[in-house]
């Protein structure tokens, strides 16, 4: 399954690296790609969008509504 998430507060390459590194630690996350403010996350198994957005929020990058 592929989740597309638009996030706030991404201001530099360090932010992108943090997001990619931390999301890849989640069991089931297969691939993370960031383009501007749009994040594409490919997951396997039962990893939910809610798990991804909760992790992003904890990192300080809330989902943009």
Buried (B, 14 or more C-beta within 10 A) or exposed (E): EEBEBEBBEBEEEEBBEBBBEBBEEBEBBEEBEBEEEEBEBBBEEEBEBEBBBEBBEEBEBEBEE
